[in-house]
Amino acid sequence: MTDPVYTYRQLQDFTLRIFEKIGCPPAEATLATEVLLNADLRGIDSHGIARLSGYVRLWEARRVNATPAVRIVHESPSTAVVDGDSGLGLVVAPRAMEIAIAKAKVAGTGWVAVKNSNHFGIAGHHAMMALEHDMIGIAMTNASPLVAPTFSIERLLGTNPIAVAIPAGSQPPFVADFATTTAANGKLEILQRKAQQAPIGWIQTKDGKPSTDPNEAKNGGALIPLGSDREHGSHKGYCLGAWVDIFSAVLSGANYGPWVPPFVAFLSPPADPVGDGIGHFFGAMRVDAFRPAAEFKSHMDNWITRFRAAKPVEGQERVLIPGDPEREMSAQRMQTGIPVNPKVVEDLKILGERFGLVLA
């Protein structure tokens, strides 16, 4: 059975109206919709419209403020701490990235740490905001504690993604966007909907044993850092996830480690918070603060061209540049539509009924 396909416009209209129904002002509803659906366009289905009902449930639980007063609470010429006022991360994050870009225009680089926010969609969207300014963009966030550090059975970290976007000239930009776990939790959710097993190395049982059950986290198990086990470098994934947690939250004043509030509304945030909401971290670096932008982009073209020409291993057609699959998927889905898992469609239709809307 193939997944039903919707045009971007159909999903856009439905999502925009849902955000407006929960009280988002038109401009912020539009922004949240753009950020959310960019995930579906780029083929990251785990972070797109499949998460819409989750944001609504957080709003119903009074954990999301639909009309936040996003503001700077501390700053220097090149840095800032932003309080998201419990707003949708889909709105707070791009606002914070705009501040980083503005600071970079003046100081050469801009760095913004965020507290009191919520899940911000795909990190790549925010990092890519810097590209049109001839800047390198960086975005990261901490997340619900579902990940056990190397040698542990305790869930202390989130999937804590990192994204870096680097402009080029005639070539498409370099865009790396990845979780610091072997697989993001959203991929496990997709497997759950499809009733499929997970590969070994994605998740462990509550006793620390390897598992292929994508529901393992619901049974006390944990996701595993990038590398899957110590012999394959999981300590490096653990370090990356810890780095994101510290930059996003210890630096900003958000909750970190096991105190990060869960994304699911049916689980209450920890009773002993160490900060405010979840945290993000953004960077913008003006290329011409290092060398002339045209010169840099010419060399990025050369870098990309050489790596793209690398001889592939047997069975593979080509070597990919980070950002290639997502860019190609975005172009394809704009033309042919976005497939949506039937269980997600059912969830969206129920959501629509509650607000008097139809997913058409």
N, C-alpha and C positions, 0 to 999 in steps of 0.2 A: 504494500500500500504506500503510495507516494504522499508526501506532505502537501497539504493545500498551499497554494501560492497566492500571495497578496502583492499588490503594487506598493511601492514606497508611499505613494500618496494616500492609499487606503489606511495603512498603518499610521502614517503621520496624522491624518485627520482624527482617527480614533484616539491616539495617544495624547494629542494636544487637548482634546476635549475632556479626557479623563483628568489631566493635570489642572485644567481650568475648573473642573467640578470639585476638586479638593481645595480650591481657593488660590491657586497660583495666579498672579497677575499675568496678563497676556504675554508680555515680553519674556517672563521667566518660564511660562508654560512652553513657549516656542523654543527657548534655549534648552530646557530639559528634554523636550522631544527630539531635538537635533542630536544632542549628545547620546541619548538612549538608542535611537535608531541607527546611529553611525556604527554601533556594534553589529547590528543585523546586516547592514550593507557590507561591512568588512568581513562577514562570515564568522563573527564571534557571537554565535547565537545564544550562548550562555549568559551574556551580559546585556542583551537587547530587550525586546518587548516581552520576553519570557519573565523578566523581572518586574514588569509594570505593576502587577497586583501586589508584589512584595512591598513596593514603595507606598502603595495605597494603605496596606495593612499597618505599616509603620506610622503613617499619618493618623489612622484611626486609633492607634495606641498612644497618640500624642507624643510620639518620639520624633516626628518630622514637623517642622514649622514651614507652612506653605508661603508665608510672607516674611522671610528673614531679613533682618537688618545686618547685612554682611559688612563688617567694618575692620579697619586696621586698629589693632590695640597696642602695637609696639613696632617701631621701625627705625632704620638707619637709611642713609642714602641708597644703599644697594640691597637691603633686606627688609622683611616685614613679617609680622605675625598677624594672621587674620582670624577673627572669630566668626564662624559661620552661622551663629545664632540658631543652631539645630536645623538649618535649611537642608533641602535636597542637595546632596553632593553634586548632582548633575548641574546645579546652578552655582553652588559655592565654588566648585573647582575652577570653572572657566573664569569666574570673576577674579579669583586669586591669581590665575595665570596671566590675566590682563595686567594685574599689578606688577607681576614679575617682569613682563615685557616692557611696561612703562619705565620701570626702574633701570632696566638694561639699556634703554634708549639714552638715558642720562649718564649712568655710571659704567656702562659696558657690560655688566652682568646684573641680574636681578634674582633674588632668592626669597621665596615666600613659604613659610610654614603655616599650616592651618590647623585649628582646633575647633571642636564643637560642630563637626560636620557629620555627614552620613555617606553611604556608598556612592561613589562618584562615576560609575559606569566604567568604560574602558580608559585606561591610562593614556593610550595612544592619541585619543582625541585631544586631550589637553596639551600634550607635548607638541602635537602638530600645529597648534595655534601659532607657534613661534616662527614657522617656516616662511610665511608671507612677509615677515619682517627681516629676512636674511639673518635669522637667529637659530641657534641650536636650542631645542626645547627638551626639558626633562620633567617627568611627572612620576610620582609614586604615592602609594597610600598604604596604611595598615588596614587590617580587616579582622573579621571575627576569628577568634582563636580556634582553629581546626587542625593546626599543624604541630606535630611533635618534633622538638629539636633532635638532632642526631644523638642516639643512645638513650632517648627518653620515651616514655609512654604517655606523658602529660601533654595536653594540647595548650601550647603557650603562644604560638604565633599565628598570623593569618597567612593567606596565600601571597600577600604583600607584593603586588606587581611593580615593575619598573618599565618605563617607556622612555626612549630617546629618539628624537626626530632631528635629522641633519639635512640641511638643504643641499641641493646639487644644482647644476646648470641645465644642460639639455637632458640629463638623466632624471628619472623620478627620484624623490628624496629617499634617503635611508631612514626607515622607521622600524625600530625594534620595540616590541611590546610583549612582555612575557611575565608570567607568575614566577615567583621564586620557589615554587613547589614543582614536583615532577609533572603534575597536572593541576589546573585550577579546579576549584570545587564545582564550578558551573559545568565542567565536562563530566563530572560524576553525576550531576543532575540530569544531563542529557542521556547518559547511559541508563539512569533509573527510569526515565520516561520510555526508553526503547526496550527496557527489560534485557539489557546486555551486560556482560561482565566487563570489569576493568582489567587492564593489563597488570601483571605483577610489577610492583615498584611504584604504584600510584598511592596505595593506602595500606595501613596496617591495622590489625585487630587491637582491642583494648589491652592485650598482653604483649603487643609489639611484634606479632607474627605477620608475615606477608599475607595479603588477602586480595581476592579478585571481586569481592562483593562491593558494588558501588554504594550500598546502603550502610557500609561499615561504620561511618562516622555517627550514624544514628544509634549505633549499638555501643558507643563508647570508644570506637577506634579513632584513628587520626590520619590525616594526610601526611605525606612524607616530603621533606625538603628536596629541591632539585638535586638529582644525583641518585636518589632512591635509597642508597645505603652507604656506609662508610667506605667500602671498597670501591664504589663508583663515584665518590666525591660528594656525598650528601652533606658533609661538613661545609662545603662551599655554598651550597644552597641555603643551609642554615645561617651562614654568615651574611649572605645577601638579604635574607628575610629579616634578620636582626638589624641590619643596617637601615632598611626601609622603616622598620618599626621605630628606631631611635630618631632618625631624621624627621619622620612624620609626626611623632607624638611626644617623645621625651623632649625634643627641641621646641615644640609648639605649646605644650600644656594639655594635649589630648590624652585619652586613655591609651595605654600601651600593654603589650603582652596579653595575659589572660583577662585583663580588665576591659578590653575592647568590647563594646556592646555588640550583641549578635545581630545579623541582618534580619533574621526571621523574627516576626513580631510576637510569636507565641512564647518566645524565650525572653525573660526579663533581663535587663542589663545587670551587671554585678552590683550587689548592694553596697560595696565599698570602693567606689570609683576613685582613681588616682588622678583624673583629669576630666576634661569636657569632651564628650562625643568621641568620634574617631578623628584621625589626623591625616593630613596630606602634606606633600612637599613638592614644590615646583621650582624649576630653574629656567632662566632664559639667558643665553650668552650671545651677545652681538658678535657675529663673525669678524666684522671689521675692527673689533677691539683687539684682534690677534693678527690678522693679515687682511689685505684688501678682499672684499667679498667675492668679486669676480674671479680673482686668482684662486681663492679657496674652492669655489664651486667648480672651476675648471679642473682642479686636482681631484675633487670628489667625483667628477665625471670619469676621470682616468681610473680612479680606484674602483668605481663600480663596474666600468667596462672590463677591466682586467679580471676582477673576481667573477663576473658573469661569464667570461670566456674560459674559466677554469674547466679542465677536463673532468667530466662527471664519472662516477663509478659505474660499473656495468649495471644496467637496469634502470638507470636514471637518465632523463633527457637533458637536464641542465642543472647548473648550480644557481640557487636562488639568492637574491639580495634581500635582506630584511625589509619587509614592506611589500614585496612583490605579490605574494598570494592575496593579501588583503586588498591591495589596489586593484588587482585583476578581478577579484570577487565583487568589489564595489561596482565596477563598471558593468559586469555581467548582471548583477541583481537590479541595477537601475533599469536595465533593458528588459529583462525577463521576469522580474519579480522576486520576492523574498519568500522562500518556503518556511512555513511555521508548523512545528510539531503539533499533531492533532490534540494532544493533551494541553498544550499551551493555548490552542484555539478555544478549546472548551473552557479553560480558565478565563480567557479574555471575554468570552460571551457571557459568562456568569458575572464578571466584573461589569460589563456593559449594562446588563439587566439591572444591576443595583443602582446605576446612575441614569437609567433611561436612555442608553446609547446602544447602537447596533454596529457591530463590526461587519461592514459590508464590502 
